Amino acid sequence: MERFDAIVIGAGAAGMFCAALAGQAGCRVLLLDNGKKPGRKILMSGGGRCNFTNLYVEPAAYLSQNPHFCKSALARYTQWDFIDLVGKHGIAWHEKTLGQLFCDDSAQQIVDMLVAECEKGNVTQRLRSEVLSVTRDDQGYTLQLNGDSVQAAKLVIASGGLSMPGLGASPFGYKIAEQFGLKVLPTRAGLVPFTLHKPLLEQMQTLSGVSVPSVITAEDGTVFRENLLFTHRGLSGPAVLQISSYWQPGEFVSINLLPECDLANFLNEQREAHPNQSLKNTLAMQLPKRLVECLQQLGQIPDVSLRQLNSREQESLVELLTHWRVQPNGTEGYRTAEVTLGGVDTHELFSRTMEARNVPGLYFIGEVMDVTGWLGGYNFQWAWSSAWACAQALAE
Ligand SMILES: Cc1cc2nc3c(=O)[nH]c(=O)nc-3n(C[C@H](O)[C@H](O)[C@H](O)COP(=O)(O)OP(=O)(O)OC[C@H]3O[C@@H](n4cnc5c(N)ncnc54)[C@H](O)[C@@H]3O)c2cc1C
């Protein structure tokens, strides 16, 4: 049976980075994945350009039942460290918006960089590998694979969450955690579009593709200021993806469709200057025409001139456009979600090393654990930071 110092399960962002660093520190590392290619999610990410980190990474941008857990790793391996590595590999990048860093060229460059780092660490890679069983004794961990068995003193689970089963996602990491007695918190889809109840959806069919700046607020008070996109299934766009991680079934979200305009003031000024101008044309100066037309067809915008608009109608219009309350039907689920909320309870792990407190030699890194970042490069940064912390411990 072939023996290694460490086996890493999952050749995604966290697993590749951890294997590479541990290998470079002198460990004999085996990296396993069930897929044909490493880093499949990286290739899909950021519209093919991989939003690999964010300039404004901070612990407050992560959801977890144990919010302090992520602090140590994020402080020890920061966005600047990763930006430095990307620079060393000659990968050109740019900031798109809100500190989000993307490759100028292609996400393939990040995968190639991680492959090169693994090669530098002499990491043995086995793709298309099914792990049939994992057992532990005083020799360490023995893995039964499809074909043969392998053994290592240390085992790292980097198998990610449940989002996008088409890209190899599986509950493997949660099952291993439970097998070794670690608590797994309930999981749900995060950074995911909302679906809407049929009547509302039918009313808004004509809006599919319309995008507007918005401020969106969840019932717990969390607020995001980003674009909202109407789709043929419901609502999407960065504002909705962000707030979906803070939304629970049955709850409402409140949407301000005119965050950059004091609507009451604007209407009063326009009324002064052009009293005979139609309300519809006035609103179309601030909102997409298709949205205004749709709201008028739904009877939400009266077919009147500014002079005819009475103060009660104006108030309810301002309320509708700045505090639109929507109760989503649900989310599009793991099929399109970018991340999985919940997972391995971080109270079970040491935040410095990612090792299970009660199972020596067993580590969890990346998305498999209950640490989920905002949209915008935060999730990859968690993969890099947690992988780095774990790799230091493997090398000790
Ligand atoms: C479409 C999409 C776009 C995204 N864009 C961004 C972005 O631009 N920026 C950002 O920060 N985040 C983005 N994310 C989130 C980010 O991809 C993840 O948070 C990150 O990949 C998590 O890294 P990981 O290594 O923990 O897991 P993953 O990258 O998911 O890797 C897990 C690996 O484990 C393997 N695996 C699973 N089960 C088994 C098993 N039983 N046996 C063997 N191997 C197994 C999988 O095949 C996979 O290769 C995006 C996600 C998606 C789905």
The ligand as a Tripos MOL2 file, in Angstrom:
@<TRIPOS>MOLECULE
LIG
   53    58     1     0     0
SMALL
NO_CHARGES

@<TRIPOS>ATOM
      1 C1        -20.4410   29.0930  -10.9370 C.3       1 LIG1
      2 C2        -19.6480   29.5140   -9.7430 C.ar      1 LIG1
      3 C3        -18.9150   30.6800   -9.7930 C.ar      1 LIG1
      4 C4        -18.1910   31.0970   -8.6800 C.ar      1 LIG1
      5 N1        -17.4560   32.2400   -8.7690 N.ar      1 LIG1
      6 C5        -16.7190   32.6360   -7.7010 C.ar      1 LIG1
      7 C6        -15.8740   33.7630   -7.7990 C.ar      1 LIG1
      8 O1        -15.7240   34.3600   -8.8820 O.2       1 LIG1
      9 N2        -15.1980   34.1510   -6.6710 N.ar      1 LIG1
     10 C7        -15.2810   33.4650   -5.4900 C.ar      1 LIG1
     11 O2        -14.6330   33.8320   -4.5060 O.2       1 LIG1
     12 N3        -16.0460   32.3490   -5.3900 N.ar      1 LIG1
     13 C8        -16.7470   31.9270   -6.4680 C.ar      1 LIG1
     14 N4        -17.5070   30.7910   -6.3710 N.ar      1 LIG1
     15 C9        -17.4370   30.0130   -5.1250 C.3       1 LIG1
     16 C10       -16.1180   29.1960   -5.1240 C.3       1 LIG1
     17 O3        -16.0110   28.5260   -6.3620 O.3       1 LIG1
     18 C11       -16.0840   28.1770   -3.9910 C.3       1 LIG1
     19 O4        -16.3550   28.8000   -2.7720 O.3       1 LIG1
     20 C12       -14.7090   27.5170   -3.9350 C.3       1 LIG1
     21 O5        -14.4600   26.8340   -5.1490 O.3       1 LIG1
     22 C13       -14.6160   26.5470   -2.7840 C.3       1 LIG1
     23 O6        -13.3900   25.8940   -2.8700 O.3       1 LIG1
     24 P1        -13.2200   24.4190   -2.2890 P.3       1 LIG1
     25 O7        -11.8460   23.9910   -2.6830 O.co2     1 LIG1
     26 O8        -13.6030   24.3800   -0.8650 O.co2     1 LIG1
     27 O9        -14.2950   23.5430   -3.0680 O.3       1 LIG1
     28 P2        -14.4130   23.2490   -4.6240 P.3       1 LIG1
     29 O10       -13.6910   24.2550   -5.4200 O.co2     1 LIG1
     30 O11       -15.8390   22.9990   -4.8520 O.co2     1 LIG1
     31 O12       -13.5990   21.8910   -4.8060 O.3       1 LIG1
     32 C14       -14.0370   20.6740   -4.2540 C.3       1 LIG1
     33 C15       -13.4400   19.5560   -5.0660 C.3       1 LIG1
     34 O13       -13.7280   18.3220   -4.4070 O.3       1 LIG1
     35 C16       -14.1040   17.3760   -5.3730 C.3       1 LIG1
     36 N5        -14.9480   16.3670   -4.7150 N.ar      1 LIG1
     37 C17       -16.1860   16.4910   -4.2290 C.ar      1 LIG1
     38 N6        -16.6230   15.3220   -3.7340 N.ar      1 LIG1
     39 C18       -15.6180   14.4350   -3.9040 C.ar      1 LIG1
     40 C19       -15.4560   13.0550   -3.6180 C.ar      1 LIG1
     41 N7        -16.4390   12.3560   -3.0500 N.pl3     1 LIG1
     42 N8        -14.3070   12.4540   -3.9450 N.ar      1 LIG1
     43 C20       -13.2920   13.1330   -4.5380 C.ar      1 LIG1
     44 N9        -13.3880   14.4500   -4.8460 N.ar      1 LIG1
     45 C21       -14.5330   15.0890   -4.5300 C.ar      1 LIG1
     46 C22       -14.8540   18.1830   -6.4240 C.3       1 LIG1
     47 O14       -14.8480   17.5240   -7.6760 O.3       1 LIG1
     48 C23       -14.0440   19.4500   -6.4590 C.3       1 LIG1
     49 O15       -12.9980   19.3920   -7.4120 O.3       1 LIG1
     50 C24       -18.2220   30.3310   -7.4690 C.ar      1 LIG1
     51 C25       -18.9630   29.1550   -7.4330 C.ar      1 LIG1
     52 C26       -19.6630   28.7290   -8.5460 C.ar      1 LIG1
     53 C27       -20.4350   27.4360   -8.4720 C.3       1 LIG1
@<TRIPOS>BOND
     1     1     2 1
     2     2     3 ar
     3     2    52 ar
     4     3     4 ar
     5     4     5 ar
     6     4    50 ar
     7     5     6 ar
     8     6     7 ar
     9     6    13 1
    10     7     8 2
    11     7     9 ar
    12     9    10 ar
    13    10    11 2
    14    10    12 ar
    15    12    13 ar
    16    13    14 ar
    17    14    15 1
    18    14    50 ar
    19    15    16 1
    20    16    17 1
    21    16    18 1
    22    18    19 1
    23    18    20 1
    24    20    21 1
    25    20    22 1
    26    22    23 1
    27    23    24 1
    28    24    25 2
    29    24    26 1
    30    24    27 1
    31    27    28 1
    32    28    29 2
    33    28    30 1
    34    28    31 1
    35    31    32 1
    36    32    33 1
    37    33    34 1
    38    33    48 1
    39    34    35 1
    40    35    36 1
    41    35    46 1
    42    36    37 ar
    43    36    45 ar
    44    37    38 ar
    45    38    39 ar
    46    39    40 ar
    47    39    45 ar
    48    40    41 1
    49    40    42 ar
    50    42    43 ar
    51    43    44 ar
    52    44    45 ar
    53    46    47 1
    54    46    48 1
    55    48    49 1
    56    50    51 ar
    57    51    52 ar
    58    52    53 1
@<TRIPOS>SUBSTRUCTURE
     1 LIG1         1 GROUP 0 **** ****
